[in-house]
């Protein structure tokens, strides 16, 4: 039973850590707009204007 509770606690802690990292990432991006656009959650490039190279080949930022 203790192993079960430990596993649940560990999964919950990892989930909270992931949420915390995402919030730190968003705060960093908001404080540093001069670094350019960051990757978007929708899977798009998000940084074509910065010359990331995603506009060439089969990937397009307009898609």
DSSP file (Angstrom, degrees, kcal/mol; ACC not computed):
  #  RESIDUE AA STRUCTURE BP1 BP2  ACC     N-H-->O    O-->H-N    N-H-->O    O-->H-N    TCO  KAPPA ALPHA  PHI   PSI    X-CA   Y-CA   Z-CA
    1    1 A X     >        0   0    0      0, 0.0     4,-2.2     0, 0.0     5,-0.2   0.000 360.0 360.0 360.0 -37.7    0.0    0.0    0.0
    2    2 A X  H  >  +     0   0    0      1,-0.2     4,-2.3     2,-0.2     5,-0.2   0.861 360.0  53.7 -67.7 -33.0    2.8    2.4    0.8
    3    3 A X  H  > S+     0   0    0      2,-0.2     4,-2.4     1,-0.2    -1,-0.2   0.904 108.1  50.9 -65.1 -40.3    4.3    1.7   -2.7
    4    4 A X  H  > S+     0   0    0      2,-0.2     4,-2.2     1,-0.2    -2,-0.2   0.927 112.2  45.2 -61.9 -47.1    1.0    2.6   -4.2
    5    5 A X  H  X S+     0   0    0     -4,-2.2     4,-2.4     1,-0.2    -1,-0.2   0.865 111.7  52.9 -67.2 -36.2    0.8    5.9   -2.3
    6    6 A X  H  X S+     0   0    0     -4,-2.3     4,-2.5     2,-0.2    -1,-0.2   0.910 109.0  49.4 -64.3 -42.2    4.4    6.7   -3.1
    7    7 A X  H  X S+     0   0    0     -4,-2.4     4,-2.5     2,-0.2    -2,-0.2   0.918 111.6  48.5 -64.0 -43.1    3.8    6.2   -6.8
    8    8 A X  H  X S+     0   0    0     -4,-2.2     4,-2.3     1,-0.2    -2,-0.2   0.924 112.7  48.6 -62.4 -43.9    0.7    8.4   -6.7
    9    9 A X  H  X S+     0   0    0     -4,-2.4     4,-2.4     2,-0.2    -2,-0.2   0.890 111.3  49.7 -62.8 -40.3    2.6   11.1   -4.9
   10   10 A X  H  X S+     0   0    0     -4,-2.5     4,-2.4     2,-0.2    -2,-0.2   0.911 111.0  48.7 -66.1 -43.0    5.5   10.9   -7.3
   11   11 A X  H  X S+     0   0    0     -4,-2.5     4,-2.1     2,-0.2    -2,-0.2   0.917 112.6  48.7 -63.1 -42.5    3.2   11.2  -10.3
   12   12 A X  H  X S+     0   0    0     -4,-2.3     4,-2.4     1,-0.2    -2,-0.2   0.908 111.1  50.1 -63.2 -42.5    1.5   14.2   -8.7
   13   13 A X  H  X S+     0   0    0     -4,-2.4     4,-2.3     1,-0.2    -2,-0.2   0.899 110.3  49.8 -64.2 -40.6    4.8   15.9   -7.9
   14   14 A X  H  X S+     0   0    0     -4,-2.4     4,-2.2     2,-0.2    -1,-0.2   0.883 110.1  51.3 -65.0 -37.9    6.0   15.4  -11.5
   15   15 A X  H  X S+     0   0    0     -4,-2.1     4,-2.1     2,-0.2    -2,-0.2   0.932 111.4  46.6 -64.1 -45.6    2.8   16.9  -12.8
   16   16 A X  H  X S+     0   0    0     -4,-2.4     4,-2.3     1,-0.2    -2,-0.2   0.875 110.5  53.4 -64.8 -36.9    3.2   19.9  -10.6
   17   17 A X  H  X S+     0   0    0     -4,-2.3     4,-2.4     2,-0.2    -1,-0.2   0.905 108.0  50.8 -64.0 -40.6    6.8   20.3  -11.6
   18   18 A X  H  X S+     0   0    0     -4,-2.2     4,-2.1     2,-0.2    -2,-0.2   0.904 110.4  48.6 -63.1 -41.8    5.8   20.3  -15.3
   19   19 A X  H  X S+     0   0    0     -4,-2.1     4,-2.2     2,-0.2    -1,-0.2   0.902 111.2  51.3 -64.2 -40.6    3.2   23.0  -14.7
   20   20 A X  H  X S+     0   0    0     -4,-2.3     4,-2.3     2,-0.2    -2,-0.2   0.900 109.2  49.3 -63.0 -42.1    5.8   25.0  -12.8
   21   21 A X  H  X S+     0   0    0     -4,-2.4     4,-2.5     2,-0.2    -1,-0.2   0.901 109.9  52.0 -64.8 -40.4    8.4   24.8  -15.6
   22   22 A X  H  X S+     0   0    0     -4,-2.1     4,-2.3     1,-0.2    -2,-0.2   0.908 110.4  48.2 -62.6 -41.4    5.7   25.8  -18.1
   23   23 A X  H  X S+     0   0    0     -4,-2.2     4,-2.3     2,-0.2    -2,-0.2   0.898 111.6  49.5 -66.6 -39.6    4.8   28.9  -16.0
   24   24 A X  H  X S+     0   0    0     -4,-2.3     4,-2.6     2,-0.2    -2,-0.2   0.905 110.4  51.5 -63.5 -40.7    8.5   29.8  -15.7
   25   25 A X  H  X S+     0   0    0     -4,-2.5     4,-2.4     2,-0.2    -2,-0.2   0.922 111.2  46.7 -61.2 -46.0    9.0   29.4  -19.4
   26   26 A X  H  X S+     0   0    0     -4,-2.3     4,-2.1     2,-0.2    -1,-0.2   0.892 112.8  49.6 -65.5 -39.1    6.0   31.7  -20.1
   27   27 A X  H  X S+     0   0    0     -4,-2.3     4,-2.0     2,-0.2    -2,-0.2   0.908 111.1  49.5 -66.2 -41.2    7.2   34.3  -17.6
   28   28 A X  H  X S+     0   0    0     -4,-2.6     4,-1.4     1,-0.2    -2,-0.2   0.922 111.1  49.4 -62.4 -44.0   10.7   34.3  -19.1
   29   29 A X  H  < S+     0   0    0     -4,-2.4    -1,-0.2     1,-0.2    -2,-0.2   0.876 111.4  49.7 -63.5 -37.7    9.3   34.7  -22.6
   30   30 A X  H  < S+     0   0    0     -4,-2.1     3,-0.4     1,-0.2    -1,-0.2   0.856 112.6  46.7 -70.3 -34.2    7.2   37.6  -21.4
   31   31 A X  H  < S+     0   0    0     -4,-2.0     2,-0.2     1,-0.2    -1,-0.2   0.694 116.5  44.8 -79.6 -18.7   10.1   39.4  -19.7
   32   32 A X    ><  +     0   0    0     -4,-1.4     3,-1.4    -5,-0.2    -1,-0.2  -0.518  58.2 151.2-126.2  64.4   12.5   38.9  -22.7
   33   33 A X  G >   +     0   0    0     -3,-0.4     3,-1.6     1,-0.3    -1,-0.1   0.732  67.1  73.1 -68.2 -19.3   10.6   39.8  -25.9
   34   34 A X  G 3  S+     0   0    0      1,-0.3    -1,-0.3    -3,-0.1     3,-0.1   0.661  82.5  70.2 -69.7 -13.7   13.8   40.9  -27.6
   35   35 A X  G <  S-     0   0    0     -3,-1.4    -1,-0.3     1,-0.3    -2,-0.2   0.519 109.8-116.2 -80.3  -4.4   14.8   37.2  -27.9
   36   36 A X    <   -     0   0    0     -3,-1.6    -1,-0.3    -4,-0.1     2,-0.1  -0.228  49.0 -32.6  96.7 173.5   12.1   36.8  -30.5
   37   37 A X        -     0   0    0     -3,-0.1     2,-0.2    -2,-0.1    13,-0.1  -0.394  61.7-138.4 -68.7 142.8    9.0   34.7  -30.7
   38   38 A X        -     0   0    0      1,-0.1    -1,-0.1    -2,-0.1    -2,-0.0  -0.535  36.2 -71.8 -98.1 167.1    9.1   31.4  -28.9
   39   39 A X        -     0   0    0     -2,-0.2     2,-0.2     1,-0.1     7,-0.2  -0.318  52.3-131.0 -60.3 133.9    7.7   28.1  -30.0
   40   40 A X    >   -     0   0    0      4,-0.5     3,-1.1     5,-0.1    -1,-0.1  -0.522   9.8-125.7 -88.0 155.2    3.9   28.0  -29.9
   41   41 A X  T 3  S+     0   0    0      1,-0.2    -1,-0.1    -2,-0.2    -2,-0.1   0.710 102.4  72.7 -71.7 -20.2    1.9   25.2  -28.3
   42   42 A X  T 3  S-     0   0    0      1,-0.1    -1,-0.2     0, 0.0     3,-0.1   0.447 115.9-105.8 -78.3   2.6   -0.1   24.6  -31.5
   43   43 A X  S <  S+     0   0    0     -3,-1.1    -2,-0.1     1,-0.3    -1,-0.1   0.422  76.3 134.6  91.8  -1.7    2.9   23.0  -33.2
   44   44 A X        -     0   0    0      1,-0.1    -4,-0.5     2,-0.0    -1,-0.3  -0.202  67.6-107.7 -75.1 172.0    3.8   25.9  -35.4
   45   45 A X        -     0   0    0     15,-0.1    -5,-0.1    -6,-0.1    -1,-0.1   0.982  36.7-175.2 -65.6 -58.9    7.2   27.3  -36.0
   46   46 A X  S    S+     0   0    0     -7,-0.2    -1,-0.1    15,-0.1    -9,-0.1   0.318  70.1  61.9  81.3 -10.3    6.8   30.5  -34.1
   47   47 A X    > > +     0   0    0    -11,-0.1     5,-1.0     1,-0.1     3,-0.7   0.020  54.8 120.5-139.1  32.6   10.2   31.8  -35.0
   48   48 A X  G > 5S+     0   0    0      1,-0.2     3,-1.7     2,-0.2     5,-0.3   0.858  76.2  58.4 -66.2 -34.3   10.4   32.1  -38.8
   49   49 A X  G 3 5S+     0   0    0      1,-0.3    -1,-0.2     2,-0.1    -2,-0.1   0.743 100.0  59.4 -68.3 -20.1   11.1   35.8  -38.5
   50   50 A X  G < 5S-     0   0    0     -3,-0.7    -1,-0.3   -13,-0.1    -2,-0.2   0.414 120.0-108.7 -86.3   1.8   14.2   35.0  -36.5
   51   51 A X  T < 5 +     0   0    0     -3,-1.7    -3,-0.2    -4,-0.1    -2,-0.1   0.900  61.6 156.3  76.3  41.5   15.6   32.9  -39.4
   52   52 A X      < -     0   0    0     -5,-1.0    -4,-0.1    -4,-0.1    -3,-0.1   0.644  56.4-119.6 -76.9 -12.5   15.1   29.5  -37.8
   53   53 A X  S >  S+     0   0    0     -5,-0.3     3,-0.9    -6,-0.1    -5,-0.1   0.539  79.8 120.6  89.7   5.8   15.0   27.8  -41.2
   54   54 A X  T 3   +     0   0    0      1,-0.2    -6,-0.1    -7,-0.1    -9,-0.1   0.566  61.2  71.2 -82.0  -5.3   11.5   26.4  -40.9
   55   55 A X  T 3  S+     0   0    0      5,-0.2    -1,-0.2    -7,-0.1     2,-0.2   0.620  89.3  74.0 -84.1 -11.2   10.3   28.3  -43.9
   56   56 A X  S X  S+     0   0    0     -3,-0.9     3,-0.9     4,-0.1     2,-0.1  -0.572  90.1  10.4 -97.3 164.1   12.3   26.1  -46.3
   57   57 A X  T 3  S-     0   0    0      1,-0.2    -3,-0.0    -2,-0.2    -4,-0.0  -0.415 122.7 -26.5  76.1-146.3   11.6   22.5  -47.3
   58   58 A X  T 3  S+     0   0    0     -2,-0.1     2,-0.4     2,-0.0    -1,-0.2   0.578 118.3  82.6 -85.9  -8.9    8.4   20.8  -46.5
   59   59 A X    <   -     0   0    0     -3,-0.9     2,-0.4     3,-0.0     3,-0.0  -0.796  57.1-178.1 -98.0 138.0    7.7   22.9  -43.4
   60   60 A X    >   -     0   0    0     -2,-0.4     3,-0.7     1,-0.1    -5,-0.2  -0.997  29.3-146.7-136.3 139.8    6.1   26.2  -43.8
   61   61 A X  T 3  S+     0   0    0     -2,-0.4   -15,-0.1     1,-0.2    -1,-0.1   0.677  99.8  61.7 -77.0 -16.8    5.1   28.8  -41.2
   62   62 A X  T 3         0   0    0      1,-0.2    -1,-0.2    -7,-0.1    -7,-0.0   0.627 360.0 360.0 -82.1 -13.3    2.1   29.9  -43.2
   63   63 A X    <         0   0    0     -3,-0.7    -1,-0.2     0, 0.0    -2,-0.1   0.485 360.0 360.0 -73.2 360.0    0.5   26.5  -42.9
